[in-house]
Amino acid sequence: MNLLGEQGMDDVIVVVGGIIPEVDRQPLKDLGISEVFGPGTTTASIVEFIQEKMKDRANS
């Protein structure tokens, strides 16, 4: 996340997915990860999350 900021890309939405232990999820978010998606997450819900983030940015 620091490297993105150094490149002027600190507005990039970064998401991760996969088998991420619950104990690791909040630390990832604390580092700047927007969301952690687990196994079985539908593509539709990921798209919806990103669309909502984009709407929030457009309204700020």
Backbone as a ProteinNet text record, in pm:
[ID]
protein_1_A
[PRIMARY]
MNLLGEQGMDDVIVVVGGIIPEVDRQPLKDLGISEVFGPGTTTASIVEFIQEKMKDRANS
[TERTIARY]
82.3	0	87.7	199.2	290.3	341.9	370.9	421.9	317.5	191.3	86	83.8	92.3	93.6	212.3	327.5	448.2	435.4	353.6	333.5	212.6	154.3	37.4	-88.4	-89.9	-203.9	-275.7	-279.1	-339.8	-492	-550.2	-694.8	-739.4	-646.7	-678.1	-747.9	-855.9	-926.6	-853.9	-805.3	-733.4	-817	-846	-919.6	-835.4	-860	-793.9	-899.4	-865.3	-958.6	-887	-960.8	-905.5	-926.2	-847	-856.8	-769	-829.6	-760.5	-814.2	-729.7	-777.5	-844.5	-949	-1023.5	-931.2	-834.1	-742.1	-658	-643.4	-562.7	-643.8	-774.5	-858.1	-848.3	-864.3	-859	-721.1	-612.9	-481.4	-463	-518.5	-510.9	-587.7	-705.9	-784.6	-713.4	-648.1	-572.6	-458.5	-408.4	-302.3	-355.1	-487.5	-546	-620.1	-625.7	-703.9	-851	-921.7	-1061.2	-1153.8	-1129.9	-1215.9	-1142.2	-1181.4	-1127.1	-1244.1	-1235.8	-1341.3	-1296.2	-1380.7	-1348.7	-1396.6	-1364.9	-1410.6	-1563.1	-1612.1	-1756.3	-1818.9	-1739.8	-1792.5	-1829.5	-1948.2	-1991.9	-1928.9	-1912.7	-1862	-1955	-2084	-2181.9	-2161.8	-2132.6	-2114.7	-1984.3	-1882.8	-1757.5	-1780.1	-1849.2	-1880.3	-1963.9	-2061.9	-2146.7	-2062.7	-1970	-1882.8	-1803.6	-1744.5	-1663.2	-1749.9	-1868.1	-1958.3	-1996.1	-2023.3	-2057.6	-1940.5	-1819.6	-1700.8	-1686	-1711.4	-1700	-1806.8	-1929	-2035.4	-1996.9	-1943.4	-1901.4	-1797.3	-1705.3	-1599.8	-1656.6	-1751.7	-1811.4	-1890.4	-1944.6	-2025.9	-1944.7	-1813.7	-1734.3	-1656
-117.5	0	125.3	118.3	232.8	262.5	158.1	178	244.6	208.7	274.8	423.5	456.1	595.8	670.9	607.4	670.4	699.2	621.5	639.4	727.2	787.7	872.3	793.7	667.8	580.8	538.8	628.2	591.9	588.7	618.8	610.4	478.6	387	257.5	168.4	106	11.8	-121.8	-169.7	-296.8	-396.1	-509.1	-616.3	-743.3	-832.6	-962.5	-1069.6	-1189.3	-1299	-1431.2	-1526.4	-1659.6	-1708.4	-1804.5	-1860.8	-1775.5	-1672.6	-1578.6	-1603.9	-1643.7	-1667.4	-1542.3	-1563.6	-1452.7	-1359.3	-1414.7	-1334.7	-1239.4	-1268.1	-1184.7	-1077.6	-1086.8	-995.8	-850.8	-827.1	-689	-627	-700.3	-640.6	-600.8	-679.3	-642.6	-513.5	-502.6	-379.9	-261.1	-284.7	-177.4	-127.2	-213.8	-175.2	-99.3	-99.4	-26.5	-110.9	-241.7	-328.6	-291.6	-270.5	-227.7	-337.8	-459.4	-571	-702	-798.8	-934.2	-1026.1	-1092.5	-1183	-1326.7	-1404.9	-1543.6	-1636.2	-1764.7	-1864	-1862.6	-1879.7	-1883.5	-1747.2	-1642.1	-1508.7	-1502.7	-1455.3	-1449.5	-1330.4	-1347.5	-1237.5	-1117.8	-1143.8	-1035.3	-952.9	-1017.9	-941.7	-861.5	-913.2	-838.4	-715.8	-735.2	-623.5	-519.3	-563.7	-471.6	-390.4	-456.3	-386.7	-277.1	-311	-213.8	-99.6	-131.2	-26.6	69.1	16.3	101.2	190.9	135.7	216	329.7	299.9	401.6	509.5	470.2	568.1	658.3	597.9	676	780.1	741.4	834.3	945	909.7	1009.7	1113.2	1070.5	1159.9	1238.4	1212.8	1287.4	1400.3
0	0	0	69	69.9	-70	-145.7	-281.6	-370.6	-352.7	-429.9	-398.2	-269.8	-229.9	-286.2	-285.9	-339.9	-488.9	-557.4	-701.3	-731.4	-627.3	-647.3	-677.5	-637.3	-666.3	-538	-440.2	-313	-317.6	-433.5	-448.6	-512.2	-535.4	-596.1	-493.4	-534.4	-448	-456.8	-343.4	-339.5	-260.4	-322.4	-256.2	-262.8	-169	-170.3	-153.4	-194.2	-180.1	-168.1	-118.3	-101.7	39.6	76.8	211.4	302.5	357.2	445.9	586.8	680	816.4	874	950.9	1010.8	1088.6	1157.3	1238.2	1152.8	1024.4	935.1	862.4	868.7	789.5	835.7	964.9	1013.2	994.6	1022.9	995.4	848.2	757.1	615.4	589.3	648.6	632.3	695.6	808	873.5	785.4	699.2	605.8	484.1	467.2	355.9	254.6	276.8	188.6	206.3	96.6	105.3	153.9	109.2	149.5	130.4	212.5	204.8	170.9	57.4	13.1	32.5	95	121.3	11.2	26.1	-70.9	-80.4	-198.4	-218.5	-241.8	-231.2	-259.6	-406.9	-433.6	-572.9	-644.3	-773.3	-854.7	-843.2	-839.3	-829.3	-702.7	-590.5	-467	-469.3	-536	-549.4	-637.4	-747.9	-837.7	-764.1	-687.3	-611.1	-511.8	-443.3	-348.8	-419.6	-533.3	-606.5	-658.9	-708.2	-756.5	-643.9	-525.2	-410.9	-372.3	-373.2	-342.7	-443.6	-570	-674	-656.8	-619.9	-594.1	-478.1	-371.1	-254.5	-294.5	-378.2	-421.6	-508.6	-593.3	-682	-601.8	-488.1	-406	-304.1	-297	-198.1	-258.7
[MASK]
++++++++++++++++++++++++++++++++++++++++++++++++++++++++++++

